[in-house]
Amino acid sequence: MLVSDGAAILGLWFEGQKNAPRWLCECAEGDLNVFAEAETWLYIYFAGRNPEAFPPLRPEGTPFQKKVWAILRTIPYGSTVTYGAIASRLAGQTGTGRMSAQAVGRAVGRNPISILIPCHRVVGADGGLTGYAGGLDRKRALLSLEGSLPAVKAAMAKTGKNPP
């Protein structure tokens, strides 16, 4: 489900995704330029290529969530980062010295624009696949599409855990 205010993408959710707004079923369909831009981006992405130009995005959330989501947008295609690394980066930006990886995880889980804001690229401290509002099978498929799933498996193998 793709949602826009006419100028920017406000949401992109999988069917049955956790934290998807209940009002989605009340939305009207329409042809918008921003939908065409998002469709082109998604077409390129699902063809296994790194899309260059993003459609305009306007995720709604708390100031903390928006900071986390901004960091997610900097994770390169085909790469992964841990919740702890995001927490450390935020702590450095805010000068707090320490930030909770769990708080970051909650913000990541509330990302309203799946795929375009790549929350699927965030993994556990051991490199393992942890929660994904769209489901772990989808997370695994997206990482595989980007070519980063082998790196996730290698990181987990180093810790002695069974890879996904």
C-alpha positions in Angstrom: 0.0 0.0 0.0 1.5 3.3 -1.1 0.2 6.5 0.5 0.9 10.1 -0.5 -0.3 13.6 0.3 0.0 14.4 -3.4 3.5 15.8 -3.1 5.4 13.2 -1.2 5.2 9.5 -0.2 3.9 9.3 3.4 3.8 5.5 3.7 4.6 2.2 2.0 3.5 -1.0 3.7 3.3 -4.6 2.9 -0.1 -6.3 3.1 -0.5 -7.5 6.7 2.5 -5.5 8.0 2.8 -4.8 11.7 2.3 -1.1 12.6 0.4 -0.3 9.3 -2.3 2.2 10.0 -5.8 0.9 10.3 -7.1 3.7 8.1 -5.4 2.3 5.0 -8.5 0.6 3.9 -10.2 4.1 3.8 -7.9 5.6 1.2 -8.9 6.4 -2.3 -6.9 5.4 -5.3 -5.4 8.0 -7.6 -2.9 8.8 -10.3 -0.2 11.0 -8.9 3.2 11.9 -10.2 4.8 10.9 -6.9 3.2 7.5 -7.3 4.7 7.1 -10.8 8.1 8.1 -9.3 7.8 5.6 -6.6 6.7 2.9 -9.0 9.7 3.6 -11.2 12.0 3.4 -8.1 10.5 0.1 -7.0 10.6 -1.4 -10.5 14.4 -0.6 -10.7 14.9 -1.9 -7.1 13.1 -5.2 -7.7 15.0 -5.6 -11.0 18.0 -6.0 -8.7 19.6 -2.6 -9.4 20.3 0.3 -7.0 17.8 3.1 -7.9 19.5 6.5 -7.9 16.7 9.1 -7.6 14.2 8.8 -4.8 10.7 10.1 -4.9 10.0 12.8 -2.3 9.5 11.2 1.1 7.7 12.7 4.1 7.6 10.1 7.0 5.5 11.2 10.0 6.8 10.4 13.4 8.5 11.7 16.5 11.7 13.8 16.2 13.6 10.8 17.5 12.1 8.4 15.0 12.8 10.9 12.2 16.5 11.0 13.2 16.6 7.2 13.1 14.9 7.1 9.7 17.3 9.7 8.3 20.2 7.4 9.3 18.5 4.5 7.7 18.4 6.4 4.4 22.3 6.6 4.5 22.8 2.8 4.6 24.1 1.9 1.2 22.3 -0.5 -1.1 23.8 -4.0 -0.4 25.0 -3.1 3.0 23.8 -3.8 6.5 24.3 -2.0 9.9 23.4 -3.0 13.4 21.0 -1.3 15.8 23.9 -0.6 18.1 25.8 1.2 15.4 22.9 3.4 14.7 22.5 4.0 18.5 26.2 5.0 18.6 25.9 7.3 15.7 22.9 9.0 17.3 24.7 9.3 20.6 27.5 11.1 18.8 25.1 13.4 16.9 23.3 14.4 20.1 26.3 14.4 22.4 24.5 12.2 24.9 27.3 9.7 25.1 25.0 6.7 25.0 21.9 5.7 23.2 19.8 2.6 23.6 19.9 0.1 20.7 16.4 -1.1 21.9 15.0 2.5 21.4 16.5 2.5 18.0 14.9 -0.8 17.3 11.5 0.5 18.3 11.9 3.5 15.9 13.1 1.3 13.1 10.1 -0.9 13.6 7.8 2.2 13.2 9.3 3.2 9.9 6.2 4.1 7.8 8.0 3.8 4.4 9.2 0.3 3.9 12.0 -0.4 1.3 12.4 3.2 0.4 13.6 3.9 3.9 15.6 0.7 4.2 14.9 -0.6 7.7 15.4 -4.1 6.2 19.2 -3.3 6.2 19.4 -3.2 10.0 20.5 -6.4 11.7 21.2 -7.6 15.2 24.6 -7.2 17.0 25.6 -10.7 15.8 24.7 -9.9 12.2 21.5 -12.0 12.5 18.1 -11.1 11.1 16.0 -9.7 13.8 12.5 -8.2 13.8 11.0 -6.8 10.6 7.5 -5.4 10.5 7.1 -6.8 7.1 8.1 -10.3 8.2 11.5 -11.9 8.3 10.9 -13.8 5.1 10.5 -10.5 3.3 13.6 -9.0 5.1 15.6 -12.1 4.0 14.3 -11.7 0.4 15.2 -8.0 0.2 18.7 -8.6 1.6 19.2 -11.4 -0.9 18.0 -9.2 -3.7 20.6 -6.6 -2.7 23.3 -9.2 -2.4 23.9 -8.6 1.3 22.5 -11.9 2.7 25.7 -13.8 2.2 27.5 -11.2 4.4 24.8 -11.6 7.1 25.2 -15.4 7.0 29.0 -15.0 7.3 28.7 -12.7 10.3 26.4 -15.2 12.0 28.6 -18.1 11.2 31.5 -16.3 13.0 29.3 -16.1 16.2 28.5 -19.8 16.0 24.8 -19.2 15.3 22.8 -20.8 12.6 22.5 -18.4 9.6 19.0 -17.6 8.1 
